[in-house]
């Protein structure tokens, strides 16, 4: 039986890594990427919060298992990380926190308090009084449009609004391509933090009805700190491969700002604004004594 891994805490990890065009596997106990020539590149999976898998990547069952044991999120993304297709779930949402999150989202009063807190964190001021969630969403949207316009002007970029066609990526204008690439990176690291904190990505407060609604809620709180301003600056330089420049930019900003140390406490802060008590973990949350498959052997290949 393999000994249980002791993952590095989420706050101590580097943010993310991108892998494209290679076979992700486990060789000699190590998480590796093997290119078409057979060259292996070791990936320190236990010290990475999130691994983005781009088109051209194949992943073995052993690699997925090792990533899950290490508590590292695997996210399948489009080229340059501009779309999120699917993700693994290391550890999954805890039942006590999932019920707490759902209770907040279903309670109209508590949900409004959470949304108001998100607004306050995002814009640095309290929202107008006696406004519904829908009204605050509209106010937020109008403010965000103005922020985009201001950042575009500061970067010297022509801005026609936030629009893009996911089915025709190459025909999108440069600013929108850069912004989409940047937000995809931010969504990946935010989802890793949401899962690490024990919550469900789908149960949102401002965003609703999507698999990553809560991820979008949380990512929006950090979007305009550094990510979007730098995306506009990259758009202004007309790089040959702007998506790659954006990814490198996000990697460096996430590392320098230690964003994982900020996201998880922020999640707790916004949910605490709902003023509902977090339930104590129940005995049912204790993992059952499931045998380690590797200690049993492969019953399909016995001699």
N, C-alpha and C positions, 0 to 999 in steps of 0.2 A: 504494500500500500504506500502510495506517495505521501510524504508528510504534508500537512496543510501549509499553504503559503501564508506569509505575513506581509500583506501588501503595504507599501509605503502609503501614508495617509495622503488623501487627495491634495491637501494644501501644500505638501512637500514635492509634488510631482511637477515635471515640466508639462507644458500645456498639451501639445499635440504633435503628431508626425503624419506626413502624407506618404502613401505608397502607391506607385503606379507601375503597371507592366512588369509583373513578377509573380512568382509563386511564393505565397506566405506559408511557412511550414515550421515544424519543430525538428531540429536536428541536434543530436547529442544533448538534448535537454534545453536547447537554446531556441528562442524565437528568431527566425531568420527570414530574409527575403532572398530568393534565388532568381537571378536574371536568366535570360535566354542562353547565355554562354555558360551557365552553371556556377557563376560566382555568387558566393553567399555574403550577405550583409547582415550582421547581427543587430537586432533591435532590442534595446533594454525595456521590454514590455512592462515590467513592474514599476518603472519610474516614469511612465507616460500616462497621462489621464485619458487621452483619446487618440485613436489611430484612424485616420481617414483613408479609406480604400477607394482608389479611383478606377475608372475603366481599364481593363487589361490586367486586373489583379485577380488571382485565384487564391483561395484560402482553404487550407486543409482542416479537417475536423480537429486534429490535435492542436493546431494553432488557435482555433476558436476556444477550445477547452482551456488552454493555457492562459489566454487573455482573460477569460471569465474568472479563473482561479486567482489571477493577479489583480482583478478588479479594474481592468482596463476596458474602456468602451470601444467597440469596433463600430464604425459608421461607414456605410456604403454610399458614396457620393458620385456625382457626375464629374465630367472632365473639369479640372481646375477647382473642384470642390464647390461648384456653383449650384448644385441641387443635392438634397438629402433624400435618398431612396429608402433606406432601412438602417436599423441599428441593432446591435446586441444589447443585452441588459445585464451588466455585471451586478449580481446581488439582487436587483429588482427593488421595487418599492416595498417598504415595510408596511405591514398591515395597519399598525397603529398610526403611522404618519399618513398613509393613504386615506384612512377614514377621517382623520383630522382635516386633511386638504379637501376632501369631498364635502365634509360638513360645512366648511367655510364657503365653498363655492355654491352650495345649495341654499345657504342662509342669506337672504337678500340684504339684510343689515350688515352681516359680517363681510359679505363680498364687497359691498360698497366701501367699507372701511379699508379693506385690502387694496382696492383700486385707488382710493384716495392716497394711500401711503405710497403706492407705486408712482403716482403722479408727482407727489412731493419729492421723492427721491430723484425722479427723472429731470424735473425742471427746477429743483431747488427752492420751491415755494409751495405753500398749501393751495389746493385747488379751490375754486369758487364753492361757496356753501350752497346747500339745497339743490344739488345737481345729481341726476341719476347716472348709472354706469354708462348708459347710451349717450347721455349728454357729455359726460367727461371724455368718452371716446371721440366724440366729434370735436371737442375743444383740443384734445391732444393731437388729432389728425391735422387740424389747421396750424397748430404750432410747429409740428414736424415739417410741414410743407415750407414754412418760413425759414426753418433752420437749414433745410436743404438748399434753398435759394441763397441764403447768406453764405454758407460754406462754399457753394459753387462760385459765387462772386469773389470770395477771398482767394480761391485757388485759381481764378482766371479761366474758369471752365464755363462753356455755354450749357445752360441747364433748361431742358424742355419738360421737366417733371419726372417723377418716378414711374417709369414704364418699361416693360420688357416682355418679350415673348419667349417662354421657356422652350418652345418647339423650334425656335429659329434664333438660337443664341448669337450666332456670329453677326447677325444683322442689327443687333442692339447697339446703341451708342456707347461710347467709351465710358462716360460716367456711370451709367447704369450697370454695365458689365463689372466695373470695379466695385461698385457698392454691393452687387449681388454676391460677388466672390468673397468680399469681406464679411458680409452678414452670414454666409454659409459657414465660414470658419467660426464666427462667434456663436452660431447656433450649436455647432458641434461641441465646443467646450462648455457651453451652458447646459446642454443636455447631460454631459458627463457629470457636471456638478449637481444637477437636479436628481439624477439617479443615485449619486454618491450620498446625497443628503437623505435619501429614502422616500422621495416623492415621485408622483406620476407625471410624466411629460404631457399627458393629454388633458389634465384637469386644469384649465386656465381660468382667469378672472376677467381680463380685458379681452383677450383672444379666446374664442370658444369653438368647439366643433371640429377641431383638427387634432391629428395625432401628437403634434408638438405645441399645442396652445400655451402651456405653462412655460415651455422653453422660450417661445416668442415673448411672453410677458417679461421674463427675467432678462433675456438678452437685450431687450429694448432699454433697460435701465442703464446699460453700459455702452450702447451703440454710439452715442455722440461724444463720449469722453475722448477717445483717440481714434477709433476704428474708421468711422465715416470721414472725419476731416482728412486723415491720411489717404483714404481711398480717393478722395477728390484730388489730392496733390499728385497721386500716381496717374490719375486720368489726365491731368494737365501736361504730363511729360510724354504722352503718346508712345509708350513702350511697345516693342514688337509683341511681347507676351505679357500684357498687363495683369492677367490673372495670377501668373506666377509671382510677379512683383508684389501683388496684394497678399498672397499667401505668406511670402517671406516677411512682409511687413507685419502681418497679424502674429506670426510666430514670435518675432522680436518684441512686439508690444506686449503680448501675453506674458512673455518671460520677464520682461523688465518691470511690468506693473504688478507681477504676481497676482494675476486676476483671479486665480482659484482661491486665494486667501480672502477675496472680496465677495465672490459670488455666493458661497454657501452661507456666510453670516447675513448677507442681504436677503436671501430666501427666508431665513428664519425671522428677520426683522419685518418683512412685509406680511408674512402670515400671522405674526404675533399681533399685528395691528387689528386683526379681526376680533381680538379679545375673547377668543374661545380657548379653553384649556386644552393643552396637548395631552391626550390620554397616555397613561402609563403602558409600557409594553406588556402584553399578556403572555402567559406561559405558552400559548399557541404559536407565538413568534419564534420560539426556539426551534431550530432546524431539526427535523427528524433524523434518526440514525440511519442514513442511507449508505449502503456499502459503496466503497470506491470501486468503480467498474474495473480499474486496472488491477485490483487485487483479486478479482473473480476470474479474469481471463476471457479470451474470446471464444465463446461456446460454439461459434460457427466454424471454427478452424481447429478443432481438437483432433489429434492424431489417434 
